[in-house]
Amino acid sequence: MGTAEAEGIIRTARETEPGAAAHEPELGAHPGPREYVIVAVVLALATMVEVGLFYIPRSSGIPRGIIIGLLLFFMAAKFALVVLWFMHLRFDSPLFRRLFVTGLLLAMAVYMIVLLTFGTLEFAEILVALGVAVLAVLVLMGMRRALARWA
């Protein structure tokens, strides 16, 4: 066994000791199984709402722009929950957070461009959907602050 392996074993033993979180607060900050189950239930409920939104008939009178905006909201909310909790982005550098948000915004922009290009939506519907999506981002920012206080 080399020196690097021995140092790794010693460091792992030190980090898993019962009192390690007192010396290294980051070790004790990760959520437990209960929090993961709560997030999974929220993700399942959001998926149920998304499926329900998809099956709303066009004859219902609800503008398509609002439905698409709500679908974008749920997409962004689920994305945020998965990367913050299951990918542990809450505990990583803010640089990674910015990279993920940039990817999300790019995906939303490409989605809107495709819908507009192929005539699936009209420009006014795109504006409504983007308005709802911007509102979604603002709500997610508020959720992030609330989750930071909760954790």
N, CA, C and O atoms as a GROMACS GRO file, in nm:
protein
  604
    1MET      N    1   0.086  -0.117   0.000
    1MET     CA    2   0.000   0.000   0.000
    1MET      C    3   0.091   0.123   0.000
    1MET      O    4   0.185   0.133   0.078
    2GLY      N    5   0.059   0.218  -0.091
    2GLY     CA    6   0.139   0.339  -0.104
    2GLY      C    7   0.101   0.443   0.000
    2GLY      O    8   0.004   0.427   0.074
    3THR      N    9   0.179   0.549   0.005
    3THR     CA   10   0.154   0.656   0.102
    3THR      C   11   0.023   0.728   0.072
    3THR      O   12  -0.049   0.766   0.165
    4ALA      N   13  -0.008   0.749  -0.055
    4ALA     CA   14  -0.132   0.818  -0.091
    4ALA      C   15  -0.254   0.738  -0.046
    4ALA      O   16  -0.352   0.795   0.003
    5GLU      N   17  -0.248   0.607  -0.062
    5GLU     CA   18  -0.359   0.521  -0.019
    5GLU      C   19  -0.375   0.525   0.132
    5GLU      O   20  -0.486   0.532   0.184
    6ALA      N   21  -0.262   0.520   0.203
    6ALA     CA   22  -0.267   0.523   0.349
    6ALA      C   23  -0.324   0.656   0.398
    6ALA      O   24  -0.404   0.658   0.491
    7GLU      N   25  -0.283   0.765   0.335
    7GLU     CA   26  -0.337   0.897   0.373
    7GLU      C   27  -0.486   0.905   0.345
    7GLU      O   28  -0.562   0.963   0.423
    8GLY      N   29  -0.529   0.846   0.234
    8GLY     CA   30  -0.672   0.844   0.201
    8GLY      C   31  -0.752   0.765   0.302
    8GLY      O   32  -0.862   0.806   0.341
    9ILE      N   33  -0.698   0.653   0.345
    9ILE     CA   34  -0.768   0.571   0.445
    9ILE      C   35  -0.777   0.645   0.578
    9ILE      O   36  -0.881   0.644   0.643
   10ILE      N   37  -0.669   0.709   0.617
   10ILE     CA   38  -0.668   0.785   0.743
   10ILE      C   39  -0.769   0.899   0.735
   10ILE      O   40  -0.844   0.922   0.830
   11ARG      N   41  -0.771   0.973   0.621
   11ARG     CA   42  -0.863   1.086   0.605
   11ARG      C   43  -1.008   1.037   0.608
   11ARG      O   44  -1.093   1.101   0.670
   12THR      N   45  -1.038   0.926   0.542
   12THR     CA   46  -1.173   0.870   0.542
   12THR      C   47  -1.215   0.830   0.683
   12THR      O   48  -1.328   0.857   0.725
   13ALA      N   49  -1.124   0.766   0.758
   13ALA     CA   50  -1.154   0.727   0.896
   13ALA      C   51  -1.181   0.851   0.982
   13ALA      O   52  -1.272   0.850   1.066
   14ARG      N   53  -1.103   0.957   0.961
   14ARG     CA   54  -1.121   1.080   1.037
   14ARG      C   55  -1.257   1.145   1.005
   14ARG      O   56  -1.325   1.194   1.095
   15GLU      N   57  -1.296   1.145   0.876
   15GLU     CA   58  -1.421   1.209   0.833
   15GLU      C   59  -1.545   1.131   0.874
   15GLU      O   60  -1.654   1.188   0.879
   16THR      N   61  -1.530   1.003   0.903
   16THR     CA   62  -1.648   0.923   0.940
   16THR      C   63  -1.659   0.901   1.090
   16THR      O   64  -1.748   0.830   1.136
   17GLU      N   65  -1.572   0.961   1.167
   17GLU     CA   66  -1.584   0.952   1.312
   17GLU      C   67  -1.710   1.025   1.357
   17GLU      O   68  -1.754   1.119   1.290
   18PRO      N   69  -1.768   0.985   1.471
   18PRO     CA   70  -1.892   1.049   1.518
   18PRO      C   71  -1.878   1.200   1.540
   18PRO      O   72  -1.975   1.273   1.515
   19GLY      N   73  -1.766   1.249   1.584
   19GLY     CA   74  -1.750   1.392   1.611
   19GLY      C   75  -1.692   1.471   1.496
   19GLY      O   76  -1.654   1.587   1.514
   20ALA      N   77  -1.683   1.410   1.377
   20ALA     CA   78  -1.617   1.476   1.263
   20ALA      C   79  -1.694   1.599   1.216
   20ALA      O   80  -1.632   1.695   1.170
   21ALA      N   81  -1.826   1.597   1.226
   21ALA     CA   82  -1.906   1.710   1.176
   21ALA      C   83  -1.879   1.836   1.257
   21ALA      O   84  -1.895   1.947   1.206
   22ALA      N   85  -1.839   1.822   1.383
   22ALA     CA   86  -1.808   1.940   1.465
   22ALA      C   87  -1.684   2.010   1.413
   22ALA      O   88  -1.675   2.133   1.419
   23HIS      N   89  -1.586   1.934   1.364
   23HIS     CA   90  -1.463   1.993   1.311
   23HIS      C   91  -1.479   2.038   1.167
   23HIS      O   92  -1.416   2.135   1.125
   24GLU      N   93  -1.563   1.970   1.093
   24GLU     CA   94  -1.583   1.998   0.950
   24GLU      C   95  -1.733   2.009   0.926
   24GLU      O   96  -1.798   1.908   0.898
   25PRO      N   97  -1.791   2.131   0.935
   25PRO     CA   98  -1.937   2.147   0.925
   25PRO      C   99  -1.997   2.095   0.795
   25PRO      O  100  -2.114   2.056   0.793
   26GLU      N  101  -1.921   2.093   0.687
   26GLU     CA  102  -1.973   2.048   0.558
   26GLU      C  103  -2.009   1.900   0.562
   26GLU      O  104  -2.096   1.855   0.488
   27LEU      N  105  -1.944   1.824   0.647
   27LEU     CA  106  -1.971   1.680   0.656
   27LEU      C  107  -2.109   1.652   0.714
   27LEU      O  108  -2.172   1.553   0.678
   28GLY      N  109  -2.157   1.738   0.802
   28GLY     CA  110  -2.286   1.716   0.866
   28GLY      C  111  -2.402   1.782   0.794
   28GLY      O  112  -2.516   1.767   0.837
   29ALA      N  113  -2.377   1.853   0.685
   29ALA     CA  114  -2.481   1.931   0.618
   29ALA      C  115  -2.563   1.851   0.520
   29ALA      O  116  -2.668   1.899   0.476
   30HIS      N  117  -2.522   1.733   0.482
   30HIS     CA  118  -2.594   1.657   0.381
   30HIS      C  119  -2.725   1.603   0.437
   30HIS      O  120  -2.732   1.566   0.554
   31PRO      N  121  -2.829   1.598   0.354
   31PRO     CA  122  -2.960   1.551   0.401
   31PRO      C  123  -2.963   1.401   0.427
   31PRO      O  124  -2.880   1.325   0.376
   32GLY      N  125  -3.059   1.362   0.505
   32GLY     CA  126  -3.076   1.221   0.535
   32GLY      C  127  -3.181   1.158   0.445
   32GLY      O  128  -3.234   1.224   0.355
   33PRO      N  129  -3.212   1.032   0.467
   33PRO     CA  130  -3.309   0.960   0.383
   33PRO      C  131  -3.448   1.025   0.383
   33PRO      O  132  -3.517   1.024   0.280
   34ARG      N  133  -3.489   1.080   0.495
   34ARG     CA  134  -3.622   1.143   0.504
   34ARG      C  135  -3.636   1.256   0.403
   34ARG      O  136  -3.737   1.266   0.334
   35GLU      N  137  -3.534   1.341   0.393
   35GLU     CA  138  -3.539   1.453   0.299
   35GLU      C  139  -3.544   1.405   0.154
   35GLU      O  140  -3.614   1.463   0.071
   36TYR      N  141  -3.470   1.298   0.125
   36TYR     CA  142  -3.472   1.245  -0.011
   36TYR      C  143  -3.610   1.190  -0.047
   36TYR      O  144  -3.656   1.207  -0.160
   37VAL      N  145  -3.677   1.125   0.048
   37VAL     CA  146  -3.811   1.072   0.022
   37VAL      C  147  -3.908   1.188  -0.001
   37VAL      O  148  -3.993   1.180  -0.090
   38ILE      N  149  -3.897   1.295   0.078
   38ILE     CA  150  -3.984   1.412   0.060
   38ILE      C  151  -3.964   1.472  -0.079
   38ILE      O  152  -4.061   1.503  -0.147
   39VAL      N  153  -3.840   1.487  -0.121
   39VAL     CA  154  -3.812   1.542  -0.253
   39VAL      C  155  -3.866   1.449  -0.362
   39VAL      O  156  -3.920   1.496  -0.462
   40ALA      N  157  -3.852   1.319  -0.344
   40ALA     CA  158  -3.904   1.224  -0.442
   40ALA      C  159  -4.056   1.233  -0.453
   40ALA      O  160  -4.111   1.225  -0.563
   41VAL      N  161  -4.124   1.250  -0.341
   41VAL     CA  162  -4.271   1.264  -0.344
   41VAL      C  163  -4.310   1.394  -0.415
   41VAL      O  164  -4.404   1.394  -0.495
   42VAL      N  165  -4.239   1.502  -0.386
   42VAL     CA  166  -4.267   1.629  -0.455
   42VAL      C  167  -4.244   1.615  -0.605
   42VAL      O  168  -4.323   1.666  -0.684
   43LEU      N  169  -4.138   1.547  -0.645
   43LEU     CA  170  -4.111   1.524  -0.787
   43LEU      C  171  -4.223   1.440  -0.851
   43LEU      O  172  -4.264   1.468  -0.964
   44ALA      N  173  -4.272   1.340  -0.780
   44ALA     CA  174  -4.381   1.257  -0.834
   44ALA      C  175  -4.508   1.339  -0.850
   44ALA      O  176  -4.578   1.327  -0.950
   45LEU      N  177  -4.539   1.424  -0.751
   45LEU     CA  178  -4.658   1.509  -0.760
   45LEU      C  179  -4.646   1.609  -0.875
   45LEU      O  180  -4.743   1.632  -0.948
   46ALA      N  181  -4.528   1.668  -0.892
   46ALA     CA  182  -4.507   1.762  -1.002
   46ALA      C  183  -4.522   1.692  -1.137
   46ALA      O  184  -4.576   1.750  -1.231
   47THR      N  185  -4.476   1.568  -1.147
   47THR     CA  186  -4.492   1.492  -1.270
   47THR      C  187  -4.638   1.463  -1.297
   47THR      O  188  -4.682   1.469  -1.412
   48MET      N  189  -4.715   1.432  -1.193
   48MET     CA  190  -4.858   1.409  -1.211
   48MET      C  191  -4.928   1.534  -1.263
   48MET      O  192  -5.013   1.525  -1.351
   49VAL      N  193  -4.892   1.649  -1.211
   49VAL     CA  194  -4.952   1.775  -1.256
   49VAL      C  195  -4.912   1.801  -1.402
   49VAL      O  196  -4.995   1.845  -1.482
   50GLU      N  197  -4.786   1.774  -1.437
   50GLU     CA  198  -4.742   1.791  -1.575
   50GLU      C  199  -4.822   1.704  -1.672
   50GLU      O  200  -4.865   1.751  -1.777
   51VAL      N  201  -4.842   1.579  -1.636
   51VAL     CA  202  -4.919   1.488  -1.722
   51VAL      C  203  -5.062   1.539  -1.735
   51VAL      O  204  -5.121   1.536  -1.843
   52GLY      N  205  -5.119   1.586  -1.624
   52GLY     CA  206  -5.254   1.643  -1.628
   52GLY      C  207  -5.262   1.765  -1.718
   52GLY      O  208  -5.358   1.781  -1.794
   53LEU      N  209  -5.162   1.851  -1.711
   53LEU     CA  210  -5.159   1.969  -1.799
   53LEU      C  211  -5.152   1.929  -1.946
   53LEU      O  212  -5.214   1.993  -2.031
   54PHE      N  213  -5.076   1.825  -1.975
   54PHE     CA  214  -5.061   1.780  -2.114
   54PHE      C  215  -5.196   1.735  -2.172
   54PHE      O  216  -5.222   1.755  -2.290
   55TYR      N  217  -5.279   1.674  -2.090
   55TYR     CA  218  -5.405   1.619  -2.139
   55TYR      C  219  -5.521   1.718  -2.133
   55TYR      O  220  -5.635   1.679  -2.160
   56ILE      N  221  -5.497   1.844  -2.100
   56ILE     CA  222  -5.604   1.944  -2.106
   56ILE      C  223  -5.640   1.966  -2.252
   56ILE      O  224  -5.553   1.999  -2.333
   57PRO      N  225  -5.766   1.948  -2.289
   57PRO     CA  226  -5.804   1.965  -2.430
   57PRO      C  227  -5.795   2.112  -2.475
   57PRO      O  228  -5.813   2.204  -2.394
   58ARG      N  229  -5.768   2.131  -2.602
   58ARG     CA  230  -5.758   2.268  -2.656
   58ARG      C  231  -5.892   2.340  -2.646
   58ARG      O  232  -5.895   2.463  -2.641
   59SER      N  233  -5.999   2.266  -2.645
   59SER     CA  234  -6.132   2.328  -2.638
   59SER      C  235  -6.166   2.381  -2.498
   59SER      O  236  -6.273   2.438  -2.478
   60SER      N  237  -6.075   2.362  -2.401
   60SER     CA  238  -6.102   2.407  -2.264
   60SER      C  239  -6.099   2.558  -2.249
   60SER      O  240  -6.151   2.612  -2.152
   61GLY      N  241  -6.039   2.626  -2.344
   61GLY     CA  242  -6.034   2.772  -2.339
   61GLY      C  243  -5.910   2.827  -2.270
   61GLY      O  244  -5.889   2.948  -2.269
   62ILE      N  245  -5.828   2.741  -2.215
   62ILE     CA  246  -5.703   2.786  -2.152
   62ILE      C  247  -5.600   2.808  -2.263
   62ILE      O  248  -5.573   2.717  -2.342
   63PRO      N  249  -5.543   2.929  -2.270
   63PRO     CA  250  -5.445   2.956  -2.376
   63PRO      C  251  -5.326   2.860  -2.370
   63PRO      O  252  -5.277   2.827  -2.262
   64ARG      N  253  -5.280   2.817  -2.487
   64ARG     CA  254  -5.167   2.724  -2.493
   64ARG      C  255  -5.040   2.784  -2.434
   64ARG      O  256  -4.958   2.712  -2.376
   65GLY      N  257  -5.024   2.915  -2.447
   65GLY     CA  258  -4.906   2.981  -2.391
   65GLY      C  259  -4.897   2.962  -2.241
   65GLY      O  260  -4.788   2.943  -2.186
   66ILE      N  261  -5.012   2.969  -2.174
   66ILE     CA  262  -5.013   2.950  -2.027
   66ILE      C  263  -4.980   2.805  -1.993
   66ILE      O  264  -4.904   2.779  -1.900
   67ILE      N  265  -5.038   2.711  -2.068
   67ILE     CA  266  -5.009   2.570  -2.041
   67ILE      C  267  -4.861   2.541  -2.062
   67ILE      O  268  -4.798   2.474  -1.980
   68ILE      N  269  -4.806   2.591  -2.172
   68ILE     CA  270  -4.664   2.568  -2.199
   68ILE      C  271  -4.578   2.636  -2.093
   68ILE      O  272  -4.477   2.579  -2.050
   69GLY      N  273  -4.615   2.756  -2.052
   69GLY     CA  274  -4.541   2.823  -1.946
   69GLY      C  275  -4.544   2.746  -1.815
   69GLY      O  276  -4.443   2.737  -1.745
   70LEU      N  277  -4.661   2.688  -1.782
   70LEU     CA  278  -4.670   2.606  -1.661
   70LEU      C  279  -4.586   2.479  -1.674
   70LEU      O  280  -4.523   2.436  -1.577
   71LEU      N  281  -4.585   2.419  -1.793
   71LEU     CA  282  -4.500   2.302  -1.813
   71LEU      C  283  -4.352   2.339  -1.798
   71LEU      O  284  -4.274   2.263  -1.741
   72LEU      N  285  -4.315   2.458  -1.848
   72LEU     CA  286  -4.177   2.504  -1.831
   72LEU      C  287  -4.146   2.527  -1.683
   72LEU      O  288  -4.036   2.498  -1.636
   73PHE      N  289  -4.243   2.581  -1.610
   73PHE     CA  290  -4.224   2.602  -1.467
   73PHE      C  291  -4.197   2.470  -1.396
   73PHE      O  292  -4.102   2.459  -1.318
   74PHE      N  293  -4.282   2.370  -1.423
   74PHE     CA  294  -4.262   2.241  -1.357
   74PHE      C  295  -4.131   2.176  -1.399
   74PHE      O  296  -4.065   2.110  -1.319
   75MET      N  297  -4.094   2.196  -1.527
   75MET     CA  298  -3.966   2.142  -1.573
   75MET      C  299  -3.851   2.206  -1.494
   75MET      O  300  -3.760   2.137  -1.449
   76ALA      N  301  -3.857   2.338  -1.479
   76ALA     CA  302  -3.750   2.408  -1.407
   76ALA      C  303  -3.749   2.370  -1.258
   76ALA      O  304  -3.642   2.353  -1.199
   77ALA      N  305  -3.867   2.356  -1.199
   77ALA     CA  306  -3.875   2.319  -1.057
   77ALA      C  307  -3.818   2.180  -1.035
   77ALA      O  308  -3.742   2.158  -0.940
   78LYS      N  309  -3.855   2.085  -1.121
   78LYS     CA  310  -3.803   1.950  -1.106
   78LYS      C  311  -3.653   1.946  -1.132
   78LYS      O  312  -3.580   1.875  -1.062
   79PHE      N  313  -3.608   2.021  -1.230
   79PHE     CA  314  -3.464   2.030  -1.257
   79PHE      C  315  -3.391   2.080  -1.132
   79PHE      O  316  -3.290   2.023  -1.091
   80ALA      N  317  -3.444   2.187  -1.072
   80ALA     CA  318  -3.379   2.244  -0.954
   80ALA      C  319  -3.376   2.144  -0.839
   80ALA      O  320  -3.273   2.130  -0.772
   81LEU      N  321  -3.486   2.075  -0.815
   81LEU     CA  322  -3.488   1.978  -0.706
   81LEU      C  323  -3.389   1.865  -0.728
   81LEU      O  324  -3.319   1.824  -0.636
   82VAL      N  325  -3.382   1.816  -0.851
   82VAL     CA  326  -3.291   1.704  -0.878
   82VAL      C  327  -3.146   1.748  -0.862
   82VAL      O  328  -3.069   1.678  -0.796
   83VAL      N  329  -3.108   1.861  -0.920
   83VAL     CA  330  -2.967   1.899  -0.911
   83VAL      C  331  -2.930   1.949  -0.773
   83VAL      O  332  -2.816   1.931  -0.730
   84LEU      N  333  -3.023   2.011  -0.702
   84LEU     CA  334  -2.990   2.061  -0.567
   84LEU      C  335  -2.981   1.948  -0.466
   84LEU      O  336  -2.893   1.949  -0.379
   85TRP      N  337  -3.071   1.850  -0.475
   85TRP     CA  338  -3.075   1.747  -0.373
   85TRP      C  339  -3.001   1.620  -0.414
   85TRP      O  340  -2.912   1.574  -0.342
   86PHE      N  341  -3.037   1.564  -0.528
   86PHE     CA  342  -2.980   1.435  -0.565
   86PHE      C  343  -2.839   1.447  -0.621
   86PHE      O  344  -2.760   1.353  -0.611
   87MET      N  345  -2.806   1.561  -0.679
   87MET     CA  346  -2.670   1.581  -0.730
   87MET      C  347  -2.587   1.664  -0.630
   87MET      O  348  -2.471   1.696  -0.658
   88HIS      N  349  -2.646   1.698  -0.516
   88HIS     CA  350  -2.576   1.767  -0.406
   88HIS      C  351  -2.520   1.902  -0.450
   88HIS      O  352  -2.416   1.945  -0.400
   89LEU      N  353  -2.586   1.969  -0.542
   89LEU     CA  354  -2.538   2.098  -0.589
   89LEU      C  355  -2.547   2.205  -0.480
   89LEU      O  356  -2.477   2.306  -0.486
   90ARG      N  357  -2.632   2.183  -0.382
   90ARG     CA  358  -2.645   2.278  -0.271
   90ARG      C  359  -2.514   2.293  -0.194
   90ARG      O  360  -2.489   2.396  -0.132
   91PHE      N  361  -2.431   2.190  -0.199
   91PHE     CA  362  -2.310   2.190  -0.120
   91PHE      C  363  -2.185   2.220  -0.202
   91PHE      O  364  -2.074   2.225  -0.148
   92ASP      N  365  -2.203   2.240  -0.334
   92ASP     CA  366  -2.089   2.264  -0.421
   92ASP      C  367  -2.066   2.412  -0.442
   92ASP      O  368  -2.138   2.497  -0.391
   93SER      N  369  -1.964   2.440  -0.519
   93SER     CA  370  -1.926   2.577  -0.552
   93SER      C  371  -2.038   2.648  -0.628
   93SER      O  372  -2.107   2.584  -0.708
   94PRO      N  373  -2.057   2.778  -0.605
   94PRO     CA  374  -2.157   2.855  -0.681
   94PRO      C  375  -2.131   2.852  -0.832
   94PRO      O  376  -2.222   2.874  -0.911
   95LEU      N  377  -2.008   2.827  -0.872
   95LEU     CA  378  -1.976   2.818  -1.014
   95LEU      C  379  -2.056   2.706  -1.080
   95LEU      O  380  -2.107   2.724  -1.191
   96PHE      N  381  -2.068   2.592  -1.014
   96PHE     CA  382  -2.145   2.480  -1.070
   96PHE      C  383  -2.292   2.516  -1.081
   96PHE      O  384  -2.359   2.479  -1.178
   97ARG      N  385  -2.343   2.588  -0.982
   97ARG     CA  386  -2.482   2.632  -0.987
   97ARG      C  387  -2.506   2.719  -1.109
   97ARG      O  388  -2.605   2.702  -1.181
   98ARG      N  389  -2.414   2.812  -1.132
   98ARG     CA  390  -2.427   2.901  -1.249
   98ARG      C  391  -2.423   2.821  -1.378
   98ARG      O  392  -2.498   2.851  -1.472
   99LEU      N  393  -2.338   2.721  -1.385
   99LEU     CA  394  -2.330   2.639  -1.506
   99LEU      C  395  -2.461   2.564  -1.531
   99LEU      O  396  -2.508   2.557  -1.644
  100PHE      N  397  -2.520   2.508  -1.426
  100PHE     CA  398  -2.646   2.436  -1.442
  100PHE      C  399  -2.760   2.530  -1.481
  100PHE      O  400  -2.842   2.496  -1.566
  101VAL      N  401  -2.765   2.648  -1.420
  101VAL     CA  402  -2.870   2.745  -1.455
  101VAL      C  403  -2.853   2.791  -1.599
  101VAL      O  404  -2.951   2.808  -1.671
  102THR      N  405  -2.728   2.812  -1.642
  102THR     CA  406  -2.704   2.850  -1.781
  102THR      C  407  -2.753   2.741  -1.876
  102THR      O  408  -2.815   2.772  -1.977
  103GLY      N  409  -2.726   2.617  -1.845
  103GLY     CA  410  -2.774   2.506  -1.927
  103GLY      C  411  -2.926   2.500  -1.931
  103GLY      O  412  -2.984   2.474  -2.037
  104LEU      N  413  -2.991   2.524  -1.818
  104LEU     CA  414  -3.137   2.524  -1.812
  104LEU      C  415  -3.194   2.635  -1.899
  104LEU      O  416  -3.287   2.612  -1.976
  105LEU      N  417  -3.139   2.755  -1.887
  105LEU     CA  418  -3.187   2.868  -1.968
  105LEU      C  419  -3.164   2.843  -2.116
  105LEU      O  420  -3.248   2.877  -2.199
  106LEU      N  421  -3.051   2.784  -2.150
  106LEU     CA  422  -3.023   2.752  -2.290
  106LEU      C  423  -3.123   2.648  -2.342
  106LEU      O  424  -3.172   2.662  -2.455
  107ALA      N  425  -3.154   2.548  -2.264
  107ALA     CA  426  -3.251   2.446  -2.305
  107ALA      C  427  -3.389   2.508  -2.326
  107ALA      O  428  -3.457   2.474  -2.423
  108MET      N  429  -3.430   2.598  -2.236
  108MET     CA  430  -3.559   2.665  -2.251
  108MET      C  431  -3.561   2.750  -2.378
  108MET      O  432  -3.660   2.751  -2.451
  109ALA      N  433  -3.452   2.822  -2.404
  109ALA     CA  434  -3.445   2.907  -2.523
  109ALA      C  435  -3.453   2.824  -2.650
  109ALA      O  436  -3.525   2.860  -2.743
  110VAL      N  437  -3.380   2.713  -2.655
  110VAL     CA  438  -3.382   2.627  -2.774
  110VAL      C  439  -3.522   2.568  -2.793
  110VAL      O  440  -3.570   2.560  -2.906
  111TYR      N  441  -3.586   2.528  -2.685
  111TYR     CA  442  -3.722   2.474  -2.692
  111TYR      C  443  -3.817   2.577  -2.752
  111TYR      O  444  -3.896   2.544  -2.840
  112MET      N  445  -3.810   2.701  -2.705
  112MET     CA  446  -3.897   2.806  -2.756
  112MET      C  447  -3.867   2.837  -2.903
  112MET      O  448  -3.959   2.859  -2.982
  113ILE      N  449  -3.740   2.838  -2.939
  113ILE     CA  450  -3.703   2.864  -3.078
  113ILE      C  451  -3.758   2.755  -3.170
  113ILE      O  452  -3.809   2.785  -3.278
  114VAL      N  453  -3.750   2.631  -3.129
  114VAL     CA  454  -3.802   2.520  -3.209
  114VAL      C  455  -3.954   2.532  -3.223
  114VAL      O  456  -4.007   2.514  -3.333
  115LEU      N  457  -4.023   2.563  -3.114
  115LEU     CA  458  -4.168   2.578  -3.121
  115LEU      C  459  -4.207   2.692  -3.214
  115LEU      O  460  -4.304   2.681  -3.290
  116LEU      N  461  -4.132   2.800  -3.209
  116LEU     CA  462  -4.162   2.916  -3.293
  116LEU      C  463  -4.126   2.888  -3.439
  116LEU      O  464  -4.201   2.926  -3.529
  117THR      N  465  -4.014   2.823  -3.462
  117THR     CA  466  -3.967   2.796  -3.599
  117THR      C  467  -4.061   2.704  -3.675
  117THR      O  468  -4.090   2.729  -3.792
  118PHE      N  469  -4.109   2.600  -3.611
  118PHE     CA  470  -4.193   2.503  -3.680
  118PHE      C  471  -4.341   2.537  -3.674
  118PHE      O  472  -4.425   2.455  -3.710
  119GLY      N  473  -4.373   2.657  -3.629
  119GLY     CA  474  -4.511   2.704  -3.633
  119GLY      C  475  -4.604   2.639  -3.534
  119GLY      O  476  -4.726   2.648  -3.548
  120THR      N  477  -4.549   2.573  -3.433
  120THR     CA  478  -4.633   2.511  -3.332
  120THR      C  479  -4.702   2.617  -3.246
  120THR      O  480  -4.816   2.600  -3.203
  121LEU      N  481  -4.631   2.725  -3.222
  121LEU     CA  482  -4.686   2.835  -3.144
  121LEU      C  483  -4.672   2.966  -3.222
  121LEU      O  484  -4.588   2.979  -3.310
  122GLU      N  485  -4.758   3.060  -3.187
  122GLU     CA  486  -4.744   3.193  -3.244
  122GLU      C  487  -4.660   3.276  -3.148
  122GLU      O  488  -4.638   3.238  -3.033
  123PHE      N  489  -4.614   3.390  -3.198
  123PHE     CA  490  -4.522   3.473  -3.120
  123PHE      C  491  -4.586   3.518  -2.988
  123PHE      O  492  -4.518   3.521  -2.885
  124ALA      N  493  -4.714   3.554  -2.990
  124ALA     CA  494  -4.781   3.598  -2.867
  124ALA      C  495  -4.785   3.487  -2.763
  124ALA      O  496  -4.769   3.511  -2.644
  125GLU      N  497  -4.806   3.363  -2.810
  125GLU     CA  498  -4.807   3.251  -2.716
  125GLU      C  499  -4.669   3.228  -2.657
  125GLU      O  500  -4.656   3.191  -2.540
  126ILE      N  501  -4.566   3.249  -2.738
  126ILE     CA  502  -4.428   3.236  -2.688
  126ILE      C  503  -4.402   3.340  -2.580
  126ILE      O  504  -4.340   3.309  -2.478
  127LEU      N  505  -4.450   3.463  -2.602
  127LEU     CA  506  -4.430   3.567  -2.501
  127LEU      C  507  -4.501   3.532  -2.370
  127LEU      O  508  -4.446   3.554  -2.262
  128VAL      N  509  -4.621   3.479  -2.380
  128VAL     CA  510  -4.694   3.437  -2.259
  128VAL      C  511  -4.618   3.325  -2.188
  128VAL      O  512  -4.601   3.328  -2.066
  129ALA      N  513  -4.572   3.227  -2.266
  129ALA     CA  514  -4.498   3.115  -2.208
  129ALA      C  515  -4.369   3.163  -2.142
  129ALA      O  516  -4.334   3.117  -2.033
  130LEU      N  517  -4.298   3.255  -2.209
  130LEU     CA  518  -4.175   3.308  -2.149
  130LEU      C  519  -4.204   3.388  -2.023
  130LEU      O  520  -4.127   3.384  -1.928
  131GLY      N  521  -4.316   3.461  -2.023
  131GLY     CA  522  -4.354   3.534  -1.902
  131GLY      C  523  -4.379   3.441  -1.786
  131GLY      O  524  -4.335   3.467  -1.674
  132VAL      N  525  -4.450   3.333  -1.813
  132VAL     CA  526  -4.475   3.234  -1.707
  132VAL      C  527  -4.344   3.168  -1.664
  132VAL      O  528  -4.324   3.141  -1.546
  133ALA      N  529  -4.255   3.142  -1.761
  133ALA     CA  530  -4.126   3.080  -1.728
  133ALA      C  531  -4.040   3.173  -1.643
  133ALA      O  532  -3.973   3.127  -1.550
  134VAL      N  533  -4.041   3.303  -1.674
  134VAL     CA  534  -3.965   3.400  -1.592
  134VAL      C  535  -4.023   3.403  -1.452
  134VAL      O  536  -3.949   3.408  -1.353
  135LEU      N  537  -4.154   3.402  -1.443
  135LEU     CA  538  -4.217   3.395  -1.311
  135LEU      C  539  -4.174   3.269  -1.238
  135LEU      O  540  -4.153   3.271  -1.116
  136ALA      N  541  -4.162   3.160  -1.311
  136ALA     CA  542  -4.118   3.033  -1.252
  136ALA      C  543  -3.978   3.045  -1.195
  136ALA      O  544  -3.950   2.996  -1.086
  137VAL      N  545  -3.889   3.111  -1.268
  137VAL     CA  546  -3.752   3.128  -1.220
  137VAL      C  547  -3.752   3.211  -1.092
  137VAL      O  548  -3.678   3.180  -0.998
  138LEU      N  549  -3.834   3.314  -1.087
  138LEU     CA  550  -3.841   3.395  -0.965
  138LEU      C  551  -3.894   3.314  -0.848
  138LEU      O  552  -3.846   3.328  -0.736
  139VAL      N  553  -3.992   3.229  -0.873
  139VAL     CA  554  -4.045   3.143  -0.767
  139VAL      C  555  -3.938   3.044  -0.721
  139VAL      O  556  -3.923   3.019  -0.602
  140LEU      N  557  -3.863   2.988  -0.817
  140LEU     CA  558  -3.757   2.894  -0.781
  140LEU      C  559  -3.649   2.961  -0.697
  140LEU      O  560  -3.595   2.899  -0.605
  141MET      N  561  -3.619   3.086  -0.728
  141MET     CA  562  -3.520   3.158  -0.646
  141MET      C  563  -3.572   3.174  -0.504
  141MET      O  564  -3.495   3.162  -0.408
  142GLY      N  565  -3.702   3.200  -0.490
  142GLY     CA  566  -3.761   3.208  -0.357
  142GLY      C  567  -3.760   3.073  -0.288
  142GLY      O  568  -3.736   3.065  -0.167
  143MET      N  569  -3.785   2.964  -0.365
  143MET     CA  570  -3.780   2.829  -0.308
  143MET      C  571  -3.640   2.798  -0.257
  143MET      O  572  -3.624   2.736  -0.151
  144ARG      N  573  -3.541   2.840  -0.332
  144ARG     CA  574  -3.401   2.814  -0.292
  144ARG      C  575  -3.371   2.881  -0.159
  144ARG      O  576  -3.307   2.822  -0.071
  145ARG      N  577  -3.417   3.005  -0.145
  145ARG     CA  578  -3.395   3.076  -0.017
  145ARG      C  579  -3.469   3.006   0.097
  145ARG      O  580  -3.416   2.991   0.207
  146ALA      N  581  -3.592   2.962   0.069
  146ALA     CA  582  -3.669   2.893   0.172
  146ALA      C  583  -3.604   2.761   0.209
  146ALA      O  584  -3.598   2.726   0.327
  147LEU      N  585  -3.554   2.687   0.109
  147LEU     CA  586  -3.488   2.560   0.138
  147LEU      C  587  -3.358   2.582   0.217
  147LEU      O  588  -3.322   2.501   0.302
  148ALA      N  589  -3.290   2.693   0.188
  148ALA     CA  590  -3.167   2.722   0.262
  148ALA      C  591  -3.199   2.747   0.411
  148ALA      O  592  -3.122   2.708   0.499
  149ARG      N  593  -3.312   2.810   0.436
  149ARG     CA  594  -3.351   2.835   0.576
  149ARG      C  595  -3.399   2.706   0.641
  149ARG      O  596  -3.379   2.686   0.761
  150TRP      N  597  -3.465   2.618   0.561
  150TRP     CA  598  -3.518   2.493   0.615
  150TRP      C  599  -3.409   2.394   0.649
  150TRP      O  600  -3.418   2.322   0.748
  151ALA      N  601  -3.305   2.391   0.567
  151ALA     CA  602  -3.198   2.292   0.587
  151ALA      C  603  -3.105   2.329   0.699
  151ALA      O  604  -3.010   2.255   0.727
   0.00000   0.00000   0.00000
